[in-house]
Amino acid sequence: MNQEINIDFIYGQIDKDNSGSITIDELRVFLGENEVSYLDMDVKEIMSELDKNNDGVITAEEFKDCFNKLLDKLG
């Protein structure tokens, strides 16, 4: 449960317009604000990995699914 709260918080930090989905521009802004060095190609790769239905945005469900898989791998 605590992990879900953290995932929701992180998602909310990226979804600046509170639309319920993360666009590639919001992802770029988030990475830049957090001083993460990236190439445009990297952001597109992240989007394609998280955007499972290929609609051009990352939904909360897609984001949580990916995060939960990552947390499971990390043990």
Backbone torsions as a table, in degrees:
resi	resn	phi	psi	omega
1	MET	NA	-45.5	179.3
2	ASN	-59.5	-37.7	178.3
3	GLN	-62.5	-38.9	179.8
4	GLU	-64.4	-38.9	177.8
5	ILE	-61.2	-44.1	179.1
6	ASN	-64.8	-40.5	178.9
7	ILE	-63.6	-43.9	177.7
8	ASP	-61.0	-40.9	179.6
9	PHE	-62.9	-48.5	-180.0
10	ILE	-60.8	-44.9	179.1
11	TYR	-57.7	-44.7	179.4
12	GLY	-63.1	-32.4	178.1
13	GLN	-68.6	-31.6	-179.7
14	ILE	-83.9	-39.3	-178.5
15	ASP	-80.1	75.8	-172.7
16	LYS	-60.7	-34.1	-177.4
17	ASP	-92.3	5.3	178.9
18	ASN	54.1	35.9	-179.1
19	SER	-81.8	-12.6	-177.2
20	GLY	91.3	5.9	175.8
21	SER	-148.6	154.0	-179.2
22	ILE	-106.3	125.9	176.6
23	THR	-92.8	167.5	178.0
24	ILE	-62.8	-34.0	178.1
25	ASP	-67.0	-40.4	177.7
26	GLU	-65.0	-37.9	177.8
27	LEU	-64.3	-43.0	177.3
28	ARG	-60.5	-45.1	179.9
29	VAL	-61.7	-46.3	-179.4
30	PHE	-59.3	-46.2	180.0
31	LEU	-62.8	-42.6	179.4
32	GLY	-64.7	-42.0	179.5
33	GLU	-64.2	-27.4	-177.9
34	ASN	-101.8	17.8	174.8
35	GLU	54.3	36.7	175.5
36	VAL	-89.8	122.6	178.7
37	SER	-78.0	131.1	-178.3
38	TYR	-153.1	158.6	170.8
39	LEU	-103.0	156.8	178.3
40	ASP	-56.9	-35.4	178.3
41	MET	-61.4	-37.4	179.0
42	ASP	-62.6	-44.4	-178.7
43	VAL	-64.1	-42.0	178.1
44	LYS	-63.3	-36.6	178.5
45	GLU	-67.9	-41.9	177.0
46	ILE	-60.8	-45.7	179.1
47	MET	-58.7	-47.1	-176.6
48	SER	-66.4	-30.7	178.5
49	GLU	-71.8	-40.3	-176.6
50	LEU	-85.8	-32.5	-176.8
51	ASP	-83.4	80.0	-173.5
52	LYS	-63.8	-31.7	-178.5
53	ASN	-96.9	5.8	175.4
54	ASN	55.6	39.6	178.3
55	ASP	-97.0	4.2	175.7
56	GLY	91.8	-1.1	177.0
57	VAL	-137.4	159.3	176.9
58	ILE	-104.8	117.1	178.1
59	THR	-82.2	165.1	177.6
60	ALA	-59.6	-39.3	179.8
61	GLU	-63.8	-45.0	178.0
62	GLU	-62.1	-41.7	-179.2
63	PHE	-64.4	-47.8	-179.6
64	LYS	-63.9	-41.1	179.7
65	ASP	-59.1	-46.3	180.0
66	CYS	-65.0	-44.6	-179.8
67	PHE	-62.7	-43.2	-179.9
68	ASN	-63.8	-39.3	176.7
69	LYS	-63.3	-41.6	178.3
70	LEU	-63.6	-45.1	179.8
71	LEU	-63.2	-37.3	177.1
72	ASP	-63.1	-41.3	179.5
73	LYS	-65.5	-37.0	-178.8
74	LEU	-75.3	-16.7	174.7
75	GLY	81.0	NA	NA
